[in-house]
Structures are given as structure tokens and as C-alpha cells.
């Protein structure tokens, strides 16, 4: 494949499903920039800075991964970074329909940057950041769903430490 890929998301918070896609993307590309985009349609639990720190802590074992943030259009950001591809994780067919619309628009904005869809590992196909936050809010068991730094941060956020 190419040398550099962007793995975008809101990562509020990062889950083990996200981490699985990041790791597998890092196996395909020489460098992966995991980029926190602040989705205006969502009300984040963690600030962009907190999400960056949690991503750095959770991915520090993957040497060719760096973490960044952007408030620009994904394709403008990818062009600026000279990326060859964008990595998107898919959990189900319903994700594909949504991602296909975004990918079609991204190709209109920049047809030189490919989008690589990766199916999530089956053990994470049900997992979403929203679901994790809901479970954590009621002091449910989220071990195995998120990296350890995220589990601690969620417990702290919801005052369960």
C-alpha cells in the first residue's frame, strides 16, 4: 500500500474496537496518524486534549502510530499531511451505508486519496463509544471493552474511583 494513512474519528472515548483497527492499519501502512476530529453533531464527554492523551497512552505500544487533531475537512487535512489513504472501521452493514456516503463525498473533494474499509474483529462488532459511556455511567464493567487508561478515565469522569 502507501506510506501514510489517516485514521480519523471522534474517539470519545477510544475503544478496543478502535484500537484493533489502528493496530491493523499500522500493519498495512508505514505510518498511521490517528486524528481526533471534533464532530459538531455530538456532545463529547472528553475534551479533544483528553482524547489525544488517551489515544497516545492507548497506542504507545504501536511504534508507527502518531496522534493528532484537526477541525478541518478530513480531505484537506489528509492532503496537508500527504496521506495516501484514510482508514475507516466497519462494524456492520449499517456502518457501510453511512461510510459509503462520506467516502463518495471525500472522493469528490480529493480523488487521489483512497479510503480503506476494515471490518472490525468480530469480538468488537457490537462495540461503540456511546455504549461504553452508557455502561460506565452506571458503574458497569467495561474491562475488555476499552484500553486500561480509558477505563480509569471513565471511572474518574463518572466519580467511581
C-alpha positions as CSV (number, residue, x, y, z in Angstrom):
1,X,0.0,0.0,0.0
2,X,1.1,3.6,0.5
3,X,3.3,5.0,3.2
4,X,0.9,7.2,5.2
5,X,-2.7,6.7,6.3
6,X,-5.0,8.8,8.4
7,X,-7.3,7.0,10.9
8,X,-9.9,9.7,11.7
9,X,-12.6,9.6,14.4
10,X,-14.1,11.4,17.4
11,X,-12.7,8.7,19.7
12,X,-14.9,9.7,22.6
13,X,-13.5,7.5,24.0
14,X,-11.2,5.1,22.2
15,X,-12.5,1.5,22.4
16,X,-10.7,-1.8,21.9
17,X,-12.5,-1.9,18.5
18,X,-10.8,1.4,17.5
19,X,-7.5,0.1,18.8
20,X,-7.9,-3.1,16.7
21,X,-8.4,-1.1,13.5
22,X,-5.5,1.2,14.4
23,X,-3.2,-1.8,15.0
24,X,-4.2,-3.5,11.8
25,X,-3.9,-0.2,9.8
26,X,-0.4,0.1,11.3
27,X,0.4,-3.4,9.9
28,X,-0.5,-2.2,6.4
29,X,1.0,1.3,6.3
30,X,4.4,2.6,7.2
31,X,2.8,5.4,9.3
32,X,-0.7,6.0,10.6
33,X,-1.8,9.3,12.0
34,X,-4.8,8.7,14.3
35,X,-6.6,12.0,14.1
36,X,-9.3,13.3,16.6
37,X,-11.9,15.2,14.7
38,X,-14.5,17.1,16.8
39,X,-17.9,16.1,15.5
40,X,-20.2,19.1,16.0
41,X,-23.2,16.9,16.0
42,X,-22.0,15.0,19.1
43,X,-21.7,16.2,22.7
44,X,-18.3,14.8,23.7
45,X,-17.6,13.6,27.2
46,X,-13.9,14.1,26.9
47,X,-12.2,17.2,25.6
48,X,-10.1,17.0,22.4
49,X,-7.0,17.3,24.6
50,X,-8.1,14.4,26.9
51,X,-8.9,12.2,23.8
52,X,-5.5,12.9,22.4
53,X,-3.8,11.9,25.6
54,X,-6.0,8.8,25.9
55,X,-5.1,7.8,22.4
56,X,-1.4,8.4,22.9
57,X,-1.4,6.2,26.1
58,X,-3.5,3.5,24.5
59,X,-1.4,3.3,21.3
60,X,2.1,3.8,22.7
61,X,2.9,0.2,22.0
62,X,2.5,0.7,18.2
63,X,5.7,2.4,17.0
64,X,4.4,3.7,13.7
65,X,1.3,5.5,15.1
66,X,1.1,9.1,16.0
67,X,-1.8,11.1,17.3
68,X,-3.1,14.5,16.1
69,X,-6.3,16.5,16.0
70,X,-7.9,18.7,13.4
71,X,-11.0,20.8,13.0
72,X,-10.6,21.0,9.2
73,X,-12.2,18.9,6.5
74,X,-10.7,15.4,6.5
75,X,-9.6,15.6,2.9
76,X,-7.9,19.0,3.4
77,X,-6.1,17.6,6.4
78,X,-5.1,14.4,4.6
79,X,-3.8,16.4,1.6
80,X,-1.8,18.6,4.0
81,X,-0.2,15.5,5.6
82,X,0.4,14.0,2.2
83,X,-1.6,10.9,3.1
84,X,-2.1,8.1,0.7
85,X,-5.2,6.7,2.3
86,X,-7.9,7.1,5.0
87,X,-8.7,4.0,7.2
88,X,-12.3,3.5,8.3
89,X,-13.5,0.7,10.5
90,X,-16.8,-1.0,9.8
91,X,-18.9,-3.0,12.4
92,X,-22.0,-3.8,10.4
93,X,-23.7,-3.3,7.0
94,X,-25.4,-0.2,8.6
95,X,-22.0,1.4,9.1
96,X,-21.2,0.7,5.4
97,X,-24.1,2.7,4.1
98,X,-23.1,5.8,6.2
99,X,-19.4,5.4,5.4
100,X,-20.1,5.0,1.6
101,X,-21.8,8.4,1.5
102,X,-18.9,10.0,3.3
103,X,-16.4,8.2,1.0
104,X,-18.2,9.3,-2.1
105,X,-18.1,12.9,-1.0
106,X,-14.4,12.6,0.0
107,X,-13.6,11.3,-3.4
108,X,-15.3,14.3,-4.9
109,X,-13.1,16.5,-2.7
110,X,-9.9,14.6,-3.4
111,X,-9.8,11.6,-5.7
112,X,-6.1,11.0,-5.1
113,X,-6.7,9.7,-1.5
114,X,-8.1,6.2,-1.2
115,X,-10.4,5.0,1.6
116,X,-9.6,1.6,3.1
117,X,-12.5,-0.1,4.9
118,X,-11.5,-2.6,7.5
119,X,-14.1,-4.9,9.1
120,X,-13.7,-4.8,12.9
121,X,-12.8,-8.0,14.7
122,X,-16.0,-10.0,15.5
123,X,-15.5,-9.6,19.2
124,X,-15.9,-5.9,18.8
125,X,-18.7,-5.8,16.2
126,X,-21.2,-4.7,18.9
127,X,-18.9,-2.1,20.5
128,X,-19.4,1.7,20.3
129,X,-18.1,4.6,22.3
130,X,-21.7,5.6,23.1
131,X,-22.4,2.1,24.5
132,X,-19.2,2.2,26.6
133,X,-20.1,5.6,28.1
134,X,-23.6,4.4,28.9
135,X,-22.3,1.3,30.7
136,X,-19.6,3.3,32.5
137,X,-22.1,6.0,33.6
138,X,-23.9,3.3,35.7
139,X,-20.6,1.8,37.0
140,X,-20.9,-1.2,34.8
141,X,-18.0,-3.5,33.9
142,X,-16.1,-2.0,30.9
143,X,-12.9,-4.0,31.2
144,X,-12.1,-5.7,27.9
145,X,-14.1,-3.0,26.0
146,X,-11.6,-0.2,26.3
147,X,-7.9,0.2,27.0
148,X,-6.9,0.4,30.7
149,X,-6.2,4.2,30.6
150,X,-9.7,4.8,29.2
151,X,-11.3,2.6,31.8
152,X,-9.6,4.7,34.5
153,X,-10.5,8.0,32.8
154,X,-14.2,6.9,32.5
155,X,-14.4,5.9,36.2
156,X,-12.8,9.2,37.2
157,X,-15.2,11.1,34.9
158,X,-18.2,9.4,36.5
159,X,-16.7,9.6,40.0
160,X,-16.4,5.8,40.5
161,X,-12.7,5.9,41.6
